[in-house]
Amino acid sequence: MDGLPQSVDETIKSLSTQDYFSGRDLATVAFLALRLGKPLFLEGEAGTGKTEIAKSLARALGRRLIRLQCYEGLDASSAIYEWNFTAQMIAIRTAEATGTADRKSLQSELFSEAFLIKRPLLQALEPHPEGPPVLLIDEIDRTDEPFEAFLLEALSDFQVTIPELGTVTAETPPIVVLTSNRTREVHDALKRRCLYHWVDYPDFEREVAILNARVPGCSDTLSREIVAFVQGLRGEDLFKTPGVAETIDWARCLIALDAVAITPDVISDTLGALLKYQDDIARIAGSEAMRILTEAQARLRLAS
């Protein structure tokens, strides 16, 4: 497909233009997925930037992003298409009122594209002037096995059948990115259709680069302190480990408070930006937070 990066280095550069700083391993699997036309399956803890990869790819390639947010009970009709029942009923009542209700022609009209509500999978199969879109199937682990089986078939042929209209087949398959927070195991058959990558938390320098790009008002010194503290938190036994999104949110909170350095009082006042469960906050607040801060500052001194 035109406009795709021609090497791993180009992939890294393209993503970096969108402030997504990828490690070489992730950039390699993304490049191969684009080159081979295979879906990319990204698994990892919540907050490691899996969804952001799809968004950054779409922006870098100038393609439309189509997102299917998965949830428990998601079925094929919600993912592909639905008929606009309300509009159909209005059309029927109008035809009856005007005396133009020819049964055969009315039925043909009611089940035409004019009354079709296109959901993400159907939208992704349609041609787009800028090129095949990026189809993000987000948090596939939240769905159930029957939907996985349906998705497996859809991704194999990149086509869906609408009984009243026929089969819709993609002229060129979309760029597919699936994400999973691993709340349950996704079936091997679906994973085999994809290139797989485990997305881990970024290393120190990469997270600092992300923070500097996303929170430009944050000084490099404060950014490094923030990342050192958050990465120290990730080593604790927490119910919900803070992700990169929480790092960014916390930095924005500190900037809003005009903080120039991290202190125990600042941590106490803003810990809710990093930790989302009261048990975690109670465990870390006070002496534990001071210990993590002291260790983080010691690591920064050793690195300088």
Buried (B, 14 or more C-beta within 10 A) or exposed (E): EEEBBEEBEEBBBBBBEBBBBBBEEBBBBBBBBBBEBBBBBBBBBBBBBBBBBBBBBBBBBEBBBBBBEBEEEBEBEBBBBBBBEEEBEEBBEEBEEEEEBEEEEBEEBBBEEEBBEBBBBBBBBBEBEEBBBBBBBBBBBBBEEEBBEBBBEBBEEBEBEBEEEEEBEBEEBBBBBBBBBEEEEBBEEBBEBBBEBBBEBBEBEBBBBBBBBBBEEBEEEBBBBBBBBBBBBEEBEBEBBBBBBBBBBBBBBBBEEEBEEBEBEBBBBBBEBBBEEEEBBEBBBEEEBBEBBEBBBEBBEEEE
